Amino acid sequence: MDFVGHQRKEFRFDVRYRALTGTTRRGLAHQVEQGFPFLPSGSQIILDRQTQQLVLDNIRTQLTYRWSSLVGELRSYGDVDLASFLRESSVELADVVRSTRNWTRLRRDAGLPTRDGESREGALLKRIRSVGHVDDKARALAYRALLADDAGAYAELSPAEQSFARMLLFSLWPGGGFASYGSGLASLRAEGAVRDELRSVIDVAFDQSRHVTVEPQDGLAGLNLRIHARYQREEILAALGHASLTRVPSVFREGVLRSTQWDADAFLITLKKSDTDFSPSTMYRDYAISPDLFHWESQSTTSVDSPTGQRYLNHRTIGSSILLFVRGGKTSEMGTEPYMFLGPATYASHTGDRPIAITWKLDNPMPLDVYSAARVAAG
């Protein structure tokens, strides 16, 4: 199929190639540069050098929308919801929701109605993108219920609902800032425009989800995390009982977490590491071997004979769980890149000491597109 010709300047290559690859517009530029490494097995998109540059130049002209252009386009559509605007304009969520941009501001600048805000609105609107990855039904429904006008007080919620409430609150306030979970929800409830936008973003994110998520079983039953769903660090820490009013997520800097509440060790793994983001002592070699085998290195101070090393290697015997969370890089077009929960894993083998190189076998094989991306990201 020939997708290159003498096109007008307004022609949108990104729309055509995104339909073929399923990637975002910013991700598409990288795929074109790298020769489309994430296509399904047996598929190829081949561009000669001149054509590749032509397509890249066209895509890059679409990467940054001027705010005035977005305002004018929304004004021309009238009072539409966020999902409709993104669909009709071929604009991506990341173009509307950034640290300094949001759907509420876009509507107000276009002269469209929004609810009034209170004192916390400005700070909360900067955190809207923290829910732009919600891709499992249980969390989407729980967050929407917590954001509804008639949501109950924190004390009236069930234990599962309270867990989701803590995940949402720490997503919006990673450094805390409220005296109790009840006061946090009350502060959020006063911000009608913020809650409207959060619900809209969650709907868009869930509608764009690509993977079937699985509920953990056995000793992890009741954990508000779904296998193959994506989570920000704040949600993971809250769900595992590590985050609290006195131990907020923003102070957590490690890649390993011991959850006594769930008797589990959680590994937060970033595959593509750089010298600017990681020190030499934390440049561990972590990569996917196959869809159900993952190579991981412990912290450089962890020895085989240490209590931590022994817990890792003998976790099945002592009944402790190993949980793997993986992301490609530190940042994405929406800001901080979320982790995919690969689920529980069991010890398969190990080599070395300080660090220990361990091969984990996943209970649920990772989706093939995630496995392919993990292989490429890890080099």
VMD Tcl script that draws the C-alpha trace (Angstrom):
set ca {
  {0.00 0.00 0.00}
  {1.44 3.37 -1.01}
  {0.91 6.01 1.67}
  {3.25 8.63 0.20}
  {2.57 11.01 -2.66}
  {2.56 14.67 -3.54}
  {0.39 15.80 -0.66}
  {-0.81 19.24 0.34}
  {0.83 20.79 3.39}
  {-2.36 20.20 5.38}
  {-2.29 16.43 4.76}
  {-2.13 14.46 8.04}
  {0.29 11.53 7.80}
  {-0.04 11.03 11.55}
  {-3.72 10.08 11.28}
  {-3.01 7.39 8.67}
  {0.00 5.85 10.39}
  {-1.61 5.98 13.85}
  {-4.51 3.96 12.44}
  {-2.01 1.34 11.28}
  {0.16 1.22 14.40}
  {-2.21 2.13 17.25}
  {0.41 4.44 18.74}
  {0.19 8.06 19.87}
  {1.29 10.91 17.63}
  {4.47 11.52 19.65}
  {5.16 7.80 19.79}
  {4.67 7.61 16.04}
  {7.57 9.99 15.38}
  {9.85 7.65 17.33}
  {8.51 4.61 15.46}
  {9.15 6.23 12.07}
  {12.70 7.10 13.11}
  {13.39 3.55 14.35}
  {11.77 1.72 11.42}
  {8.53 0.68 13.19}
  {10.00 -1.84 15.69}
  {6.70 -2.58 17.50}
  {4.62 -3.95 14.62}
  {3.02 -7.41 14.92}
  {5.18 -10.32 13.84}
  {5.28 -10.66 10.05}
  {4.28 -7.02 9.44}
  {6.49 -4.30 7.99}
  {6.26 -0.65 7.06}
  {9.20 0.28 4.83}
  {10.11 3.89 4.04}
  {13.11 4.98 1.99}
  {15.23 7.75 3.49}
  {13.64 10.62 1.57}
  {10.12 9.41 2.29}
  {10.95 8.85 5.96}
  {12.09 12.47 6.29}
  {9.00 13.73 4.47}
  {6.70 11.81 6.83}
  {8.67 12.88 9.94}
  {8.55 16.54 8.93}
  {4.80 16.29 8.44}
  {4.25 14.55 11.79}
  {6.42 17.02 13.68}
  {4.36 19.93 12.42}
  {1.40 18.32 14.22}
  {3.18 17.61 17.53}
  {2.50 20.92 19.23}
  {-0.86 22.61 18.97}
  {-0.97 26.31 19.72}
  {-3.38 26.95 22.58}
  {-5.18 29.60 20.54}
  {-5.77 27.02 17.80}
  {-7.31 24.59 20.30}
  {-9.49 27.33 21.74}
  {-10.71 28.33 18.27}
  {-11.40 24.74 17.28}
  {-13.41 24.04 20.44}
  {-15.35 27.26 19.98}
  {-16.27 26.18 16.45}
  {-17.69 22.87 17.76}
  {-19.68 24.43 20.56}
  {-20.51 22.78 23.90}
  {-19.14 19.26 23.34}
  {-17.61 16.91 25.89}
  {-13.89 16.08 26.04}
  {-14.19 12.72 24.29}
  {-16.12 14.25 21.38}
  {-13.62 17.09 21.02}
  {-10.66 14.70 20.89}
  {-12.43 12.47 18.38}
  {-13.58 15.23 16.04}
  {-10.34 17.23 16.09}
  {-7.87 14.28 16.06}
  {-6.22 15.97 19.04}
  {-4.68 13.74 21.69}
  {-5.42 13.91 25.40}
  {-1.83 15.03 26.06}
  {-2.42 18.11 23.88}
  {-5.23 19.27 26.17}
  {-4.10 17.99 29.58}
  {-0.64 19.07 30.70}
  {0.81 20.74 33.79}
  {-0.25 24.16 32.48}
  {-3.13 23.06 30.25}
  {-6.45 21.49 31.08}
  {-9.93 20.94 29.70}
  {-11.47 23.36 32.20}
  {-9.25 26.21 31.06}
  {-9.87 25.36 27.40}
  {-13.63 25.53 27.91}
  {-13.40 28.81 29.80}
  {-11.13 30.37 27.15}
  {-13.59 29.24 24.48}
  {-16.45 30.90 26.35}
  {-18.12 27.63 27.39}
  {-19.62 27.02 30.84}
  {-17.85 25.25 33.69}
  {-18.59 24.99 37.37}
  {-16.94 27.44 39.74}
  {-13.74 26.57 41.55}
  {-12.52 27.08 45.11}
  {-9.09 27.75 46.59}
  {-7.52 24.40 45.61}
  {-8.66 24.45 41.98}
  {-5.44 25.79 40.45}
  {-3.19 23.21 42.10}
  {-5.58 20.32 41.40}
  {-5.95 21.20 37.72}
  {-2.17 20.78 37.39}
  {-2.62 17.18 38.61}
  {-5.42 16.22 36.21}
  {-3.06 14.17 34.05}
  {-2.34 11.91 37.06}
  {-5.50 9.96 36.13}
  {-4.84 9.93 32.37}
  {-3.82 6.26 32.46}
  {-6.74 4.63 34.31}
  {-7.41 1.49 32.27}
  {-9.25 -1.03 34.46}
  {-12.97 -1.07 35.10}
  {-12.90 -1.45 38.88}
  {-10.73 1.63 39.39}
  {-12.56 3.71 36.78}
  {-15.92 2.98 38.43}
  {-14.55 3.55 41.94}
  {-12.91 6.86 41.05}
  {-16.03 8.07 39.25}
  {-18.16 7.23 42.29}
  {-15.77 9.13 44.56}
  {-15.95 12.14 42.21}
  {-19.76 12.18 42.00}
  {-21.77 15.01 43.57}
  {-23.52 12.56 45.89}
  {-20.41 10.63 46.98}
  {-20.42 9.52 50.59}
  {-18.03 10.67 53.29}
  {-14.82 8.67 53.82}
  {-16.09 7.10 57.04}
  {-19.17 5.80 55.19}
  {-17.14 3.94 52.54}
  {-16.38 0.23 52.55}
  {-12.74 -0.88 53.12}
  {-12.29 -1.42 49.35}
  {-13.76 2.01 48.59}
  {-11.53 3.61 51.22}
  {-8.51 2.00 49.56}
  {-9.50 3.46 46.19}
  {-10.08 6.83 47.90}
  {-6.53 6.81 49.25}
  {-5.19 5.91 45.78}
  {-7.07 8.84 44.24}
  {-6.18 11.33 46.98}
  {-2.46 10.58 46.83}
  {-2.57 10.80 43.03}
  {-3.87 14.35 43.37}
  {-1.82 15.25 46.48}
  {1.37 13.12 46.38}
  {2.87 15.27 49.11}
  {-0.17 15.10 51.35}
  {-1.64 18.41 52.37}
  {-4.78 17.32 54.21}
  {-5.28 16.51 57.89}
  {-7.32 13.34 57.26}
  {-8.63 11.33 54.33}
  {-12.08 12.68 55.11}
  {-10.89 16.27 54.86}
  {-9.08 15.44 51.62}
  {-12.28 14.13 50.06}
  {-14.18 17.14 51.38}
  {-11.66 19.50 49.76}
  {-12.00 17.63 46.49}
  {-15.79 17.69 46.72}
  {-15.72 21.50 46.88}
  {-14.02 21.67 43.46}
  {-16.85 20.99 41.01}
  {-14.95 21.89 37.83}
  {-11.98 19.73 38.86}
  {-14.20 16.73 39.53}
  {-15.98 17.18 36.20}
  {-12.68 17.17 34.37}
  {-11.29 14.22 36.30}
  {-14.34 12.16 35.35}
  {-13.97 13.19 31.69}
  {-10.27 12.27 31.59}
  {-10.91 8.92 33.30}
  {-13.61 8.12 30.72}
  {-11.24 8.92 27.84}
  {-8.37 6.94 29.36}
  {-10.54 3.88 30.05}
  {-12.03 4.04 26.56}
  {-8.50 3.95 25.12}
  {-7.41 0.95 27.22}
  {-5.95 -1.90 25.18}
  {-5.45 -4.79 27.61}
  {-7.75 -7.14 29.48}
  {-6.98 -6.83 33.18}
  {-7.04 -9.68 35.68}
  {-7.90 -9.63 39.39}
  {-5.18 -11.12 41.67}
  {-6.09 -14.31 43.49}
  {-5.15 -16.29 46.60}
  {-3.29 -14.18 49.16}
  {-3.70 -11.07 47.05}
  {-7.47 -11.30 46.73}
  {-8.94 -7.94 47.66}
  {-5.90 -5.98 46.51}
  {-7.13 -2.99 44.50}
  {-4.61 -3.56 41.70}
  {-5.37 -5.39 38.46}
  {-2.81 -7.40 36.53}
  {-1.91 -5.69 33.22}
  {-3.37 -2.35 34.30}
  {-1.20 0.75 34.63}
  {-0.57 2.66 37.84}
  {1.32 5.68 39.02}
  {3.72 5.20 41.92}
  {1.31 6.99 44.28}
  {-1.47 4.50 43.52}
  {0.83 1.52 44.03}
  {2.08 2.78 47.38}
  {-1.45 3.53 48.56}
  {-2.89 0.20 47.42}
  {-0.09 -1.75 49.14}
  {-0.61 0.13 52.39}
  {2.75 1.94 52.31}
  {1.46 5.48 51.79}
  {-0.19 7.18 54.74}
  {-0.84 10.63 56.17}
  {2.55 10.50 57.89}
  {4.44 8.71 55.08}
  {3.43 10.40 51.84}
  {4.37 8.98 48.41}
  {6.47 11.99 47.40}
  {9.26 10.96 49.81}
  {9.54 7.44 48.34}
  {12.64 7.14 46.11}
  {13.37 3.42 46.04}
  {12.67 0.86 43.34}
  {11.78 -1.83 45.89}
  {9.00 -1.83 48.46}
  {8.21 -4.21 51.28}
  {4.48 -4.33 52.07}
  {3.89 -5.88 55.47}
  {0.12 -5.48 55.05}
  {0.13 -7.81 52.01}
  {3.30 -9.78 52.90}
  {4.75 -8.87 49.52}
  {7.85 -7.39 47.92}
  {7.05 -5.02 45.05}
  {9.64 -4.10 42.43}
  {9.12 -0.86 40.51}
  {11.20 -1.31 37.37}
  {12.17 1.27 34.75}
  {13.56 -0.49 31.68}
  {15.18 2.40 29.82}
  {17.63 3.99 32.23}
  {19.79 7.07 31.65}
  {22.73 8.60 33.48}
  {20.71 11.74 34.19}
  {17.93 9.87 36.00}
  {19.82 6.99 37.64}
  {23.10 6.80 39.52}
  {25.72 4.18 38.52}
  {24.75 2.07 41.54}
  {21.11 1.87 40.36}
  {21.68 1.13 36.65}
  {20.46 -2.43 37.09}
  {20.00 -4.72 34.10}
  {16.27 -5.50 34.05}
  {14.68 -6.98 30.94}
  {12.09 -9.42 29.63}
  {13.47 -12.79 28.57}
  {10.14 -14.12 27.28}
  {6.48 -13.25 27.85}
  {6.57 -15.06 31.21}
  {10.23 -14.77 32.28}
  {11.80 -11.56 33.58}
  {15.43 -10.86 34.50}
  {15.82 -8.51 37.46}
  {18.75 -7.37 39.57}
  {18.46 -6.59 43.26}
  {19.94 -3.51 44.91}
  {23.73 -3.49 44.82}
  {23.97 -3.95 48.60}
  {21.70 -7.03 48.72}
  {23.57 -10.30 49.23}
  {22.31 -13.85 48.89}
  {22.85 -14.48 52.62}
  {21.08 -11.33 53.80}
  {17.54 -11.54 55.22}
  {16.24 -9.63 52.20}
  {18.08 -11.88 49.73}
  {16.84 -15.00 51.48}
  {13.26 -13.68 51.43}
  {13.49 -13.10 47.67}
  {14.94 -16.52 46.89}
  {12.71 -18.48 49.30}
  {9.49 -16.48 49.02}
  {7.43 -19.53 47.99}
  {8.52 -21.48 51.07}
  {7.68 -18.67 53.48}
  {4.46 -17.71 51.68}
  {5.52 -14.20 50.63}
  {4.52 -12.67 47.27}
  {6.70 -11.03 44.62}
  {4.99 -8.29 42.57}
  {6.47 -6.80 39.40}
  {5.66 -3.32 38.08}
  {7.32 -2.25 34.82}
  {7.49 0.92 32.72}
  {9.49 1.71 29.60}
  {10.98 5.04 30.69}
  {10.72 7.69 33.36}
  {8.50 10.08 31.43}
  {5.88 9.96 28.69}
  {3.87 12.56 26.80}
  {1.48 12.77 29.77}
  {4.28 13.44 32.26}
  {5.49 10.69 34.59}
  {5.08 7.33 32.88}
  {2.89 4.86 34.81}
  {3.93 1.29 35.63}
  {2.17 -1.76 34.24}
  {1.41 -4.30 36.95}
  {2.77 -7.59 35.58}
  {1.34 -9.41 38.57}
  {2.76 -12.00 40.96}
  {5.94 -13.85 40.01}
  {7.79 -16.87 41.39}
  {11.49 -17.54 41.71}
  {13.03 -19.48 38.79}
  {16.82 -19.10 39.17}
  {19.54 -16.69 40.22}
  {23.22 -15.88 39.72}
  {25.69 -13.52 41.33}
  {25.73 -11.58 44.55}
  {25.56 -7.87 45.44}
  {23.51 -7.53 43.27}
  {21.65 -10.81 42.86}
  {20.47 -11.46 39.29}
  {17.14 -13.25 39.58}
  {14.92 -14.70 36.87}
  {11.24 -14.47 37.81}
  {8.44 -16.48 36.22}
  {5.24 -14.49 35.87}
  {1.96 -16.13 36.85}
  {0.30 -14.24 33.96}
  {2.36 -13.81 30.76}
  {2.68 -10.17 29.76}
  {0.75 -9.01 26.66}
  {2.77 -9.49 23.49}
  {2.92 -5.79 22.66}
  {4.22 -5.06 26.15}
  {6.78 -7.86 25.84}
  {7.99 -6.52 22.47}
  {8.26 -2.99 23.86}
  {10.11 -4.28 26.94}
  {12.63 -6.09 24.77}
  {13.27 -3.02 22.64}
  {13.37 -0.59 25.59}
  {15.91 -2.74 27.42}
  {18.11 -2.91 24.29}
}
mol new
graphics top color blue
foreach p $ca { graphics top sphere $p radius 0.5 }
foreach p [lrange $ca 0 end-1] q [lrange $ca 1 end] { graphics top cylinder $p $q radius 0.2 }
display resetview
